[in-house]
Amino acid sequence: MFKKILIPTDGSELSDKAASGGVELARTVGARTVGVHVFPSSFGVYYGEAVWVDDKVQLQMRETAEAEGNRYLDRVQARAEAASVPFERVLVESDSPWKGIVDTAHERGCDLIVMAAHGRRGLAAVMLGSETNRVLTHSRVPVLVYR
């Protein structure tokens, strides 16, 4: 069965539900868990067609993103600890969340990804895209989608 389950989180309520499901599955099959949060590698302020990037602002935003990501991962870790499931946390800088998730699964030797799908439909799905859909398309590791 599964030995190491990757649980991506974006801090949303649905992501938290998927994390609970992933931890419960890991407990049931005796697997380890890896929680991952992907945050942008660059932070620019956009105004029309121009982008303003200030090193000090970049650093502050990166620190804020890391702190926020750690808070999200704290919630996943608390679930894992409550279920006595081994947990490893990973923060990834990437401007493509799906790629950060797929790469982490490969690098950490995960054999399943359990993640949320936000269920956008129609024009919202086309305009915003779907990180879950991209993970499904590009991952060689099985993906369990939680809705």
N, C-alpha and C positions, 0 to 999 in steps of 0.2 A: 504494500500500500504506500501511502505518502510518508516521507521521512522529514521533509522540510517544506513548510508552507510560507509563501511570501504574502504579506498582507499590506497592500498600499493604503495610505490614508491621506485624505485631503482635509480632514477635520470636520467634514459635514456629518449631519445626523445619519444619513444613509451609509456613509463610510464607516461610522461607528457601529452600525448594525451589521455590516459586512465583517468588520473586525470581530465582533462577538461570534458570528457564525464560523469564521475561520479558526478562532481559538477553540471553539467547541469541537469542531472537526479534528483539530490537532490533538485535543485531549482524548477524543474517542479512538483515534488511530495510533496514538503514542508518538506523534510527530513534534518536531521543533517548529518555532515560528520566527519569522524575520519581518519586522515592521519597517516599512519604508515610507518616507515622505520626500517628494521631489519638489524643489523650489527653483525659481528662475536664477540663471547665472548672471543675468544683467538686468539692471533696473534703470530705465530711462524715463524721463518726463517728456511726453509727447505734446507738441503744440502744432497743429496742422501737419505739415510735412516735415517739420523740424523735430529733432530729438536733442534734448539737453541732458548731458550726463556730467554729474559732478562727483568727483572721487569720494568726498566726504558723505554725500547723500547716498552713493552706492554702498559704502561701508555700513552706514546706519541701516539702510534697507536690508542688506544681507544679514546683519545681526538680528534684525527684527524677524526676518523670514526663518532664520535658524531657530530662534527662540520659539516662534509659533509652531514650527515643525516639531520641535522637541515636546511641546505641550500636547500636540496631537499624538505623538508616539508614546507619551506618558500614559495616555488613556488606553492605548492598545496594550502596553506593558502591564498596566494594572489588571486588565482582563486576563492576560496570560498568567500572571502571578497568582491571581485568585483561583485559577483552574490548575495550578501547578504545572504549567506548560513552559518549557524553556523558551526564552525570548532574546532576540538580538535586534538592536535598533540600527537603522541606516538612514542618514540624511544625504541626499544626492542633489547636487547642483546641475540642472539641465534646463535648457529652454524648451525641451520636448519631454513633458512628463511621461508619455508612453514609452519613450526610449530609455529614460531613467529606470522605469519599472522593469522593462524587458532585460536591460543590461544587468540590473541588480539580481534578478532571478538567475541569470546565467552565471554571474560572478560568484554568487553565494551558494550555488548548487541546489537551488530550490526545484522541487519536482511538481509544484502546484502553485498557482496564483489565485487567491480569493479576493475579489474586488467588487466594488459597487458599480452599478450602472444607474445613472441619474434619470434615465428614461425620457430624455428630450426627444421630441418627435417633430416631423415636418420641417419648417424653415429654421427653427431653433437648432435642430440637429445638424442641418446643412451649414448654417452660419457658425455655430460654435464648435462643430465637430464633436467627436467622442473619443476621449482618451481610452475608454474601455474598448471601443471598437478597434482602435489602432493597436492596442495590446493584443486583442484577439487575432488581428491580421498578422502581426509580426512575431508573436511569441512561438517558440518551439516547445514551450512548457504548457501543459494543460491549464486552462483558465476556467475557474468557477465564478460565474457572474451572479452577484447577489442583488436582488431588487426588492 
